[in-house]
């Protein structure tokens, strides 16, 4: 979780408040639009035997399109809705950059969340393993040395001011 906060903090520090806000808004809006489209495409593929890429083939340009709309709206607000004062080339260039940053940010955060979930799911299953070993020891079916479970698995967690870390 700390990695996600650092990623967002670095985004704000590198590109500024406006750009980072547009990137984060792009990620949120794209996911709100994309998830139902993908579910519908999977449903069509299952019901009618169609390839879901027929519906989803242009979904990759969605972040750039959303970033363009957000950047254009921001520019219009800053120029008091005077459409002749808007630099459309700068808006298009920024939209491509913000769309790419949105994709990169989403993928980075997604990987960090998956790693976090996997780490906590594997940690949650340790008591189950210890329970199985305890029951097999009482049955006499398996003998093991008295080393702690953490040393057997080769992993341990140390807690510090910066949060837990694996060794």
C-alpha positions as CSV (number, residue, x, y, z in Angstrom):
1,X,0.0,0.0,0.0
2,X,2.9,2.3,0.7
3,X,4.1,1.8,-2.9
4,X,0.8,3.0,-4.3
5,X,1.0,6.2,-2.2
6,X,4.6,6.7,-3.3
7,X,3.6,6.3,-6.9
8,X,0.8,8.8,-6.7
9,X,3.0,11.2,-4.7
10,X,5.7,10.9,-7.4
11,X,3.1,11.6,-10.1
12,X,2.1,14.8,-8.3
13,X,5.7,15.8,-7.8
14,X,6.8,15.1,-11.3
15,X,3.9,16.4,-13.4
16,X,2.1,18.8,-11.0
17,X,-1.3,19.0,-9.5
18,X,-3.3,19.6,-12.7
19,X,-1.7,16.8,-14.7
20,X,-1.8,14.3,-11.9
21,X,-5.5,15.1,-11.2
22,X,-6.3,14.6,-14.9
23,X,-4.4,11.3,-14.9
24,X,-6.1,10.0,-11.8
25,X,-9.5,11.1,-13.1
26,X,-8.8,9.4,-16.4
27,X,-8.0,6.1,-14.6
28,X,-11.2,6.3,-12.6
29,X,-13.5,7.3,-15.6
30,X,-11.9,4.7,-18.0
31,X,-12.5,1.9,-15.5
32,X,-16.1,3.0,-15.0
33,X,-16.6,2.9,-18.8
34,X,-14.4,-0.1,-19.6
35,X,-15.6,-2.7,-17.1
36,X,-19.2,-2.8,-18.4
37,X,-18.0,-2.9,-22.0
38,X,-15.8,-5.9,-21.2
39,X,-18.5,-7.7,-19.3
40,X,-21.0,-7.1,-22.2
41,X,-18.4,-8.4,-24.7
42,X,-17.8,-11.5,-22.6
43,X,-21.6,-12.1,-22.4
44,X,-21.9,-11.7,-26.2
45,X,-19.1,-14.0,-26.8
46,X,-20.7,-16.6,-24.5
47,X,-24.3,-16.2,-25.9
48,X,-23.7,-15.8,-29.6
49,X,-20.2,-17.3,-30.0
50,X,-18.7,-14.0,-31.2
51,X,-15.2,-13.0,-30.6
52,X,-15.1,-10.4,-27.8
53,X,-12.4,-8.4,-29.6
54,X,-15.1,-7.3,-32.0
55,X,-16.5,-5.2,-29.2
56,X,-13.3,-4.4,-27.4
57,X,-10.8,-3.7,-30.2
58,X,-10.9,0.1,-29.8
59,X,-10.9,0.1,-26.0
60,X,-7.2,0.8,-25.9
61,X,-7.7,4.4,-27.1
62,X,-10.2,5.1,-24.4
63,X,-7.7,6.6,-21.9
64,X,-6.5,9.0,-24.5
65,X,-10.0,10.0,-25.5
66,X,-11.0,10.5,-21.8
67,X,-7.9,12.5,-21.1
68,X,-8.6,14.6,-24.2
69,X,-12.1,15.5,-23.0
70,X,-10.9,16.3,-19.5
71,X,-8.0,18.4,-20.8
72,X,-10.2,20.2,-23.2
73,X,-12.8,20.9,-20.5
74,X,-10.0,22.2,-18.2
75,X,-8.6,24.5,-20.9
76,X,-12.1,25.8,-21.7
77,X,-12.7,26.6,-18.1
78,X,-9.3,28.4,-17.8
79,X,-10.0,30.4,-20.9
80,X,-13.6,31.3,-19.7
81,X,-15.1,29.1,-22.5
82,X,-13.6,31.2,-25.3
83,X,-12.9,28.4,-27.8
84,X,-10.7,30.7,-29.9
85,X,-8.1,31.0,-27.1
86,X,-7.6,27.3,-26.6
87,X,-4.4,25.8,-27.9
88,X,-5.8,22.6,-29.4
89,X,-2.4,21.2,-30.4
90,X,-1.3,21.5,-26.7
91,X,-4.5,19.9,-25.6
92,X,-4.0,16.9,-28.0
93,X,-0.4,16.5,-27.0
94,X,-1.2,16.6,-23.3
95,X,-4.1,14.2,-23.8
96,X,-1.7,11.6,-25.4
97,X,0.7,12.1,-22.5
98,X,-2.0,11.9,-19.8
99,X,-3.5,8.8,-21.5
100,X,-0.2,7.0,-21.5
101,X,0.4,8.0,-17.9
102,X,-3.0,6.8,-16.9
103,X,-2.3,3.4,-18.5
104,X,1.1,3.2,-16.8
105,X,-0.3,4.3,-13.4
106,X,-3.2,1.9,-13.6
107,X,-0.9,-1.1,-14.4
108,X,1.6,-0.2,-11.7
109,X,-1.1,0.2,-9.0
110,X,-2.8,-3.0,-10.2
111,X,0.4,-5.0,-9.9
112,X,1.1,-3.5,-6.4
113,X,-2.4,-4.4,-5.3
114,X,-2.1,-7.9,-6.7
115,X,1.2,-8.4,-4.9
116,X,-0.3,-7.0,-1.7
117,X,-3.3,-9.3,-1.9
118,X,-1.1,-12.3,-2.7
119,X,1.1,-11.5,0.3
120,X,-1.8,-11.3,2.7
121,X,-3.5,-14.3,1.3
122,X,-0.3,-16.4,1.7
123,X,0.1,-15.0,5.2
124,X,-3.5,-15.9,6.1
125,X,-2.9,-19.5,5.0
126,X,0.1,-20.0,7.4
127,X,-2.2,-20.8,10.4
128,X,-3.9,-23.4,8.3
129,X,-0.6,-25.1,7.5
130,X,0.4,-25.0,11.2
131,X,-2.9,-26.5,12.1
132,X,-2.3,-29.4,9.6
133,X,1.2,-30.0,11.0
134,X,-0.2,-30.0,14.5
135,X,-2.8,-32.5,13.6
136,X,-0.4,-34.8,11.8
137,X,2.0,-34.7,14.8
138,X,-0.7,-35.7,17.1
139,X,-1.6,-38.6,14.8
140,X,2.0,-39.7,14.7
141,X,1.9,-40.0,11.0
142,X,4.7,-37.4,10.4
143,X,7.7,-36.4,12.4
144,X,9.3,-33.0,12.0
145,X,12.0,-31.0,13.8
146,X,11.1,-28.3,16.3
147,X,12.1,-25.4,14.0
148,X,9.5,-22.7,13.7
149,X,7.3,-22.5,10.6
150,X,8.8,-19.3,9.4
151,X,12.3,-20.8,9.2
152,X,10.9,-23.8,7.3
153,X,9.2,-21.7,4.7
154,X,12.3,-19.5,4.3
155,X,10.3,-16.2,4.8
156,X,9.8,-13.9,7.7
157,X,8.2,-10.5,8.1
158,X,10.0,-7.7,10.0
159,X,8.0,-4.7,11.2
160,X,9.6,-1.3,11.2
161,X,8.4,2.3,11.1
162,X,8.1,2.0,7.4
163,X,5.7,-0.9,7.6
164,X,6.2,-4.7,7.2
165,X,8.9,-6.0,4.9
166,X,9.6,-9.5,3.8
167,X,13.1,-11.0,4.2
